[in-house]
């Protein structure tokens, strides 16, 4: 077993060293790393990378991390297609963890435009008010706005600390967190251009959700137990709410005016109203992280990264109604617009799972290619499209028959 001594390294250098040694292992091989510090920012880095580990504390206070290499390399080092978004007309936009953004016709499954305009892409968001696609480029420290039709660059904004998860309101206000700096950057349309503001929100902020009227962002801060409520008009923090240890991803139910947040370090799910009053906190699973709601808001589904499970909750009672096994490292969790099917990817796997939402039953395991990450649905069809970051293609799957019906790749 490989042993790695990181006690003479900074927190950032130690985390990077663990990831590098993880990637150097063969699948199934094990290693152990010793760190002088194990802060929540390091935990988040390793969680997001998919470096799943067990932690013990030595008598001298050092932290000992035991980990085994999965089938895939660390998430950030796979350079293929990672994230995608789709519009109701069937248009798909996808980015690689490379310079490439692509526009794809979901009906014909053809790549229409390829634009190498980034340093290394992460996630996208649709800005229909500005006819733009907003792409996070953490390697360049930028958010990039691309015209939806031809993917030409409309704007580039320098934002602190490797932005990854952009969020856009119906009015075209863009915001994104910066984990290391504890900030939220807000970019507002103003006088034909944009005004940018960066505000401190709390330690290690991650994936925010919008209020029902789009006026506020609820920002989970993974380095704390708090959710910060930020008024987007002026960046003022108008409330804080204690939810759970390590709040990571937040989702909103606009009809009930509720916010749900997965808390990674204590493995819980918290529901609260838009005034910040906690309704309930319930156990989900270790490294509870990604989550989504059924379209009717009746259920909440949470991916527990360390357990390889999905926990399903009734939104009214907050009772857990199912605990479902997944592929290794269920990075992506998405529910179809009709509420019938859930697609759960496994980043450290070659398969994805299709689940029947009403019955919480497994319908199919579909071999799609390694590094399944995120899913988009083709409106008016029964097809879903999944990014495979390691295999570097988009897999097209039939939600009814449970089979792979094609794949989309870039021309060599």
N, C-alpha and C positions, 0 to 999 in steps of 0.2 A: 504494500500500500504506500502511495506517495505521501510524504510529509512536507508541509510548506510552513516555514517560519516567517510570519509577517510582522513580528513585534517591533522591528526597526523601521517600519513603514508608516506613513501617514494614513489616515482613515481612507482617503480616496485611493492611494496607492495600494493599500491592503485589499480593498474590495476589487480593484482591477486585477491584482495578482491572483486572487481566488478564481475570478472568471477565466483568466488566462490558463491557469492550471486545470480548471474544469474542462476547458476545450481541448487541452492536450491529452486528456485521458481517452481511452477507448471506451465505447459504450459498455456499461456494467462495471467498469473498474472503479475503485474507491480511493479516496484521498482524505487527508486531514490537514487542516490549516489552523495555526495558532495566531490570534490577533490580540494586540494590546487593548484595543477598544472595539466595541460592537454596538455603535449607536444606531438609532432607528433609520438614519439615512443609509447606512450600510445595509441594514436589513431590507429596506425597500429596493436598493440596487440589486441585491441577490434574489429577492422575490421576483422582481420584474424580469430578471435574466433567466429565471427558471432553475437557478442553482439551489435545489432543495436540500436542506441540511438539518442536522441535529446539533444542538449546542450544549456544551457543558462548561463549567467554570473551574479552572485550576486553583489550587490553594494559594498561588501567588497573585491571583486576580486576573490572569490571562483568560481569554475566551478560546475554546477549542471547538472548531466546526468540522463535523464529519459529513462527507457528501459522496455520492456516487454519480458518475456520468450517465445521463439518459441517452436516448437514441439520437437526440438533436444537440447541436452546440448551444451555447448560451444564446438567448433570444436576440440580443443586440448585435451578435456577430454573424448571424445569418443574413445574407445580403439580398435575398429574393423578395417577392411580393409579400407585403405585410398587412397593410390596411386598405380598405376600400369603402366607398359610399355609393349609393344608387339613388336615382331620382325615379319618380313614378313612370316616366316615359321609357324606362328601361336603360337609360344611359348610366354607365358605371365609370367611376374614376378610381384608380388604384395607384399606390406608390410602392416602390421597392425601398429597402434600406440601402439605397444607392442613389445616384442622381436622377433616376427615372420616375416620371409620372406618366400615366397612360389614360386615355379616354377610350372606352370600349362600348360597342353596341351590344347590349345584353340580348337582344333578339336574335341577331345573326352570330353572336359570339366572335365578332371580329374586332381587332384593335384598330381604332380609327386614327388616333394621334398618339405619338410618343414624344415626350419632351424631357431631355436630360438637363434639368434646370436647377437641381439641388446639389448639395454635397452628400447628404444621406437622409432620405425621408423617413418619417415616422407615422403620423396619422393625419387624416384629412377631415375637413368639414365643409359642407355646402353653404354658400352665401348667395341665396337666390336674389336678395335685394340688390346686390352688386354684380350679379351675373358672374360670380367668381367661385373658385375652389380655393380654400385656404389650406395650406400644407405646412406642417411643422417640420423644420429642418434642424434638429438639435445639434448636429455636428457643426453647422455653420452659425448656430445661435440666432436663427431667424425664423419668422413666419413669412411665408411667401404666398401672395395672392395671384392665382392664375385665371385667365379668362376661360370660362367653361368650354367654349367651342374649340379653340385652337391651342389652349394651354400656353399661350404667351404670357409673359410676366407682366402683371399690372402693378404690383407693389412688392417691396421687400422691407420688412421691419426688423431691426436688430432688437432682440429681447433677451433678458438675462437668463443664464443657466439652462441651456439645452431644452427649449420648449418641446413638448411631445403631444399634448392632447388639446387641440384648439376647440373652442366652443363659440358658436355664432348665434346671436339672437335674430328674431324675425326682422328687426330694424337694421341689421348689419353691424351690430356691435360685436367685436371679436375679443375674446379673452383667453388667456393661457397661463398656467402656473409655471413657476420656477422652483424646483424642489430645494436645491442647495441654498438659494438666497431667501427662501421663505416668502415668495412674492406672487402676486397676481398682476399680469400686465393686461391693461384694457386699451383697446384701439377703437376709437369712436369715429364714425363718419362725421365730417365737419366742413362745411363750406366748399364742397367739391373735392376735399382731400380727407385727411385723417388726423386726429389728435391722439397721442399716446400717453398713457399714464401707468406707472408701476407703483404698486402699493404693497407694503408688508402685511401679510395675513396670518402667518404662523409657521411653525417648523414643518418642513417637508410637505408642502401642499401637493395634492395629486389631481384627481379628476372631478371637477365641479358639476353641479346641476343648476338649471335656471328655475326661477320662480315661475308661477303660472302666467304672469303678465310680462315676463322677460325683463323685469326691472332690476332684479337682484340675482347674484350668483351665490350659491351655497358651496363653500370651498372646504373639503375635508383635508385636515392637516395630519398626515401620517406620523409625524414626530410628536404628536400630542394625543389628547383625547377629545379634541374640539373640532366643531364645524363652524367656520366663520361665515356670517352673512354680509355680503358686500353689495352696496348700492352702486350699480354700474354707471349711473349718471355722473358721479363725482368721486367714486372710489372709496367712499366712507364705509368703515366697518360699523354696521348698525346693530350687530348682535353676535353673540357667541353662545354655543350650546355644547355641553358635555354629552358625548354620544357613546363612545367606547374607545378602547385602546387601539390606536393605529387606523383611524378612519381613512379610507382609500378612494373607493369609487362611490359616487352619489348618483341617484336617479330620481326623477320627479314624476309624480302622478298629478297632472294638472287639474283633473276633474275633482279629485279629493283634496287638492292643495296640500299634498304630503310630499315629504322628501324621505327617501330611504338611503341608508349608507351602510356599506360593508366595512367592518372594523377588523383589519387583518391580524393584529397582534393578539387580541383576545378571542377572535373567531366568532364575533357576534354580528347580528343585523339589527340596526336601530331604525325605527320609524318616528318621524316628528312632523309637526305641522309647520307652515311657513312662518309662523311667529316664533319658532324655535322651541316649542314645548314638546318634550319627548312623550310619545305615545306608548312605546314599548321597546325593549331590547331583548333579543332572544338568541340562543346559541345556534350557530350555523355549522362551523367546522374550522379546522386549522387553516390559517392563511385565507380566511374568507376575503374575497377580492372583487372579481368582476360580478356584476349583477345586471338583471334586466327585469322588466315588468311585462306581463301579458297586456295586449292592447286595451282590454277592458279594465285594466288595473286590479283585477281580482286576485292575481298571484304575483309573488316575487320569487325569482329564481336567482340563486347565489352560487357561484363557482368557488369551491374550497380548494385552493391550489395545492396545498400540502397533502390533502387527503385523497385527491383524485375523485371528488364527489361533487354533485349538485344537490343543494338543499332547496326544497320548494316550500313556500309559506303561503298560507291564506292571508290576504291583505287585511281582512276585517279583524280576524281573531289573532293574527300573527302567530298562529300555531303552525309548526312544521308538519306538513302533510306527506312529505316524501324525502328520501335520501337516496340518490341515484348514483351508481358508479359511472365513471368516465374513463376516457383514455388518459394517458400520463400527461400531467400538467394542462388542465383544461383552461387554456388561455382565452379562448373565445366562446361567448355564450350569447346567442341571439335567437329571438322568437319571430316567426313569420308574421306579416301584417294581419293575416286573418286569425291569428292566435291558435292555429292548429298544430304547428310544428316548432320544435326547438332544435337548433343545430349547435352541438357542443364540440368544439375542436379539441385536439390534443397536440400541443406543440411538440412534445417529445414522443410522437407516435406517427404512424403512417395512415391512421384511420380517423374518421370523424363519426359522431353518433347522431342519428336522427331520433328524436323522442316525440311521442304523441303527447301534446300538452294536456288535454282534458283528463287523460287516464294516467299520465306520468309513466308511461310504459315505453320501453325501448322498441323502436320499429326496425332499425337497421344499423349495422356498423358498415361504413363505406370506406373502402381503401381509396384515398385521394392523393397520397404523396406526403412526404415528411414535412413537418413544421406547420401543421394547420394553425391558422391564427384567427382571422376574422371572416365574417359572413355578411353578404348582402343578398337581398331577395329581388327577383325580377317581377315587377308589378303585373298582375293579371296572368301569371303563369304559375306552375308548380315547381319552378327551378330556383335553386339557390346557388350562389357562387362563393367559393371559399378560397382565401389566399393560402398558399403553401410556401412559407418563407424559405425552407431549406431546399425543397424541390424546385422552387422558383417558377410556379405557374399558378393559374387560377383553375380550380376544379369545379366543374358544373355537376350538380347532383339533383336527382329527381326526388322531391319530397314525398311523393306518394309511393313510388315503387322502390325507393331506397337504393338506387344505384347511381354510379357515376356515368354521366352521359356525354362527357367530353371534357376538354381542358383548353385553356387559352394561354398561349405563350407569346413572347415577343419574337419576331423574326430574327434569325441569326444574322 
